Structure formats: C-alpha cells, structure tokens
Amino acid sequence: MRNSIENRRQKLINKLILLNVYSKEDKQLSDMTLSRLEYEYKRYKLLNHPHGEFGSIQWV
C-alpha cells in the first residue's frame, strides 16, 4: 500500500512540474503530502479549465 501511495505522489509531482505549477528544483514539492498534492492539482485544474467561470463562452 505504501508503494502505491508513493507512486501516486510521484505522478502528481510530475504533473505539477509539467504544468509549470512548480519547478523541478522546488524542495517544497517533495515535502508535500499526498492530500496536499491532490489539492494543488485539483486547484490548478479548476482555475485553468477552459470552460471555467472566467473567459468561457457564454450564451446571452
């Protein structure tokens, strides 16, 4: 089970680095818990979703 948690953490770290949310050298990223990494990833997706509240196409 610990191995699967670490795998999930690493996948989220890689996604956050690829999305330029954090830099590869950022020590803070490796110290985050799994729940914090999931929160950061969901927050990024919510704020940058193309159909989100801001800048989306809206019918008048």
Backbone bond lengths (Angstrom), bond angles and torsions (degrees), N, CA, C in turn:
res aa  C-N    CA-C-N  psi(-1)  N-CA   C-N-CA  omega(-1)  CA-C   N-CA-C  phi
1 M - - - 1.446 - - 1.529 110.58 -
2 R 1.301 116.96 -40.16 1.458 120.85 179.71 1.526 110.95 -62.28
3 N 1.307 116.05 -35.63 1.457 120.75 178.98 1.527 111.21 -65.25
4 S 1.334 117.44 -40.05 1.464 120.51 179.86 1.532 110.99 -68.83
5 I 1.331 117.14 -35.02 1.466 120.46 176.54 1.521 110.19 -65.29
6 E 1.313 116.25 -43.75 1.466 119.97 179.51 1.527 111.04 -65.80
7 N 1.321 117.32 -37.18 1.469 120.90 176.56 1.521 110.92 -63.06
8 R 1.332 116.55 -43.53 1.474 121.32 178.21 1.527 110.58 -62.87
9 R 1.329 117.03 -43.35 1.466 121.33 177.53 1.528 110.40 -58.40
10 Q 1.329 116.34 -46.16 1.459 120.30 -177.37 1.525 111.58 -65.30
11 K 1.320 117.47 -38.51 1.467 120.72 177.55 1.527 110.91 -63.28
12 L 1.326 116.80 -42.76 1.462 120.23 179.06 1.526 111.29 -67.24
13 I 1.313 116.69 -39.18 1.474 120.52 176.93 1.517 109.55 -60.78
14 N 1.322 117.07 -45.82 1.468 120.95 179.50 1.527 111.43 -61.97
15 K 1.326 117.43 -41.28 1.469 120.85 179.06 1.518 110.94 -64.12
16 L 1.327 117.40 -43.51 1.461 120.95 -179.41 1.524 111.50 -66.00
17 I 1.316 117.11 -33.66 1.464 120.69 176.69 1.523 110.06 -70.54
18 L 1.330 117.27 -44.56 1.465 120.89 -179.97 1.526 112.29 -63.89
19 L 1.318 116.52 -31.86 1.466 121.00 179.30 1.529 112.39 -83.77
20 N 1.318 116.34 2.75 1.476 123.28 -179.36 1.522 113.11 60.61
21 V 1.323 116.56 29.88 1.454 120.80 174.66 1.526 108.59 -77.67
22 Y 1.319 115.60 -39.19 1.466 122.88 176.68 1.511 108.13 -131.93
23 S 1.316 116.08 156.25 1.463 119.48 176.02 1.530 109.28 -88.84
24 K 1.296 115.49 161.44 1.455 121.53 -177.83 1.525 111.61 -63.79
25 E 1.317 116.88 -30.41 1.458 121.83 -176.97 1.533 112.87 -86.43
26 D 1.306 117.60 -1.89 1.462 121.40 -175.49 1.529 110.83 -70.37
27 K 1.304 116.36 111.36 1.470 121.89 -179.11 1.524 111.24 -66.81
28 Q 1.316 116.75 -31.82 1.459 121.90 -179.06 1.531 110.85 -56.58
29 L 1.296 117.63 -35.29 1.462 122.17 -177.46 1.526 111.60 -63.74
30 S 1.306 117.51 -42.97 1.467 120.25 -178.75 1.516 112.93 -73.32
31 D 1.332 117.79 -17.32 1.461 121.44 179.24 1.527 113.07 -89.24
32 M 1.321 118.31 -8.51 1.467 121.51 -177.09 1.525 111.12 -74.19
33 T 1.322 114.63 148.33 1.462 120.06 174.96 1.525 109.38 -77.92
34 L 1.310 115.77 167.73 1.458 120.39 178.61 1.523 110.92 -61.09
35 S 1.308 117.28 -43.25 1.462 119.46 -179.46 1.523 111.68 -64.56
36 R 1.320 117.68 -36.29 1.470 120.85 178.20 1.533 110.49 -68.73
37 L 1.322 117.29 -40.34 1.466 121.16 177.44 1.529 110.28 -63.12
38 E 1.323 116.57 -42.25 1.469 119.98 177.94 1.522 110.68 -63.15
39 Y 1.324 116.74 -40.30 1.461 121.11 177.81 1.530 110.97 -62.16
40 E 1.323 117.44 -46.27 1.463 121.81 -179.55 1.527 110.98 -62.25
41 Y 1.327 116.97 -41.02 1.464 120.94 -179.71 1.532 110.79 -67.40
42 K 1.327 117.33 -44.99 1.462 121.01 178.63 1.524 111.08 -64.39
43 R 1.318 116.65 -38.83 1.459 120.75 178.75 1.524 110.61 -63.86
44 Y 1.328 116.94 -42.69 1.467 120.81 177.76 1.519 109.87 -61.16
45 K 1.329 117.60 -47.57 1.461 121.23 -179.43 1.520 111.41 -60.86
46 L 1.310 116.92 -40.74 1.452 120.89 -179.25 1.526 111.28 -66.35
47 L 1.315 117.23 -43.66 1.460 121.34 -177.17 1.529 113.03 -74.24
48 N 1.318 117.66 -23.83 1.456 121.11 -174.69 1.519 113.89 -115.66
49 H 1.303 117.57 15.08 1.457 121.15 179.77 1.533 109.05 -72.31
50 P 1.332 117.86 133.33 1.470 120.16 -176.72 1.530 114.19 -65.24
51 H 1.306 117.90 -20.82 1.457 120.90 179.54 1.517 111.39 -106.49
52 G 1.321 115.15 22.15 1.455 119.93 -179.35 1.519 111.87 -73.40
53 E 1.283 115.46 -173.66 1.451 122.66 -174.87 1.524 112.50 -64.36
54 F 1.303 118.44 -39.19 1.457 121.54 -174.69 1.524 110.26 -99.54
55 G 1.303 116.06 130.51 1.450 121.39 175.55 1.515 115.25 77.01
56 S 1.299 117.43 11.24 1.452 119.05 -179.83 1.526 110.43 -88.12
57 I 1.298 115.74 163.46 1.456 121.10 176.74 1.527 107.67 -75.97
58 Q 1.311 116.39 128.76 1.459 120.05 -177.70 1.518 109.29 -129.66
59 W 1.324 116.02 137.62 1.448 121.54 177.08 1.515 109.47 -80.33
60 V 1.325 115.90 138.80 1.467 120.85 179.84 1.505 109.84 -107.54
